[in-house]
Amino acid sequence: MRKAWREEGRDGEPWLTALAYFALGPNAVDDAAHDLEHYYAWLGDETASAIAGSAATDEATVRAYADAFEAAGCDELAFFPTSTDPRQVDLLADAIQ
């Protein structure tokens, strides 16, 4: 992205953002599957399942995603919960520390 930015003669640097899905807690895998497979059903079962399977469903994966996106030069990573349980915010905060 940065190379393409420079090649187009743009000033400054691009602001690179990304999104990662997550669900934490005892129902994490089920929550991710339920939400993401339903949301992405229009893409077909295989793709919807692949997206659901990529959601971070444990603390180690949350940290690994954060580290990997940072190492790749991502300026801002938004973790998007796949559960409506407000406790997900606290679980994410605990995982990311």
Buried (B, 14 or more C-beta within 10 A) or exposed (E): EEEEBEEEEEEEEEEBEBEBBBBBBEBBBEBBBBBBBEBBEEEEEEEBBBBBEBBBBBBEBBBEBBEEBEEEEBEEBEBEBBBEBEEBEEBBEEBBE
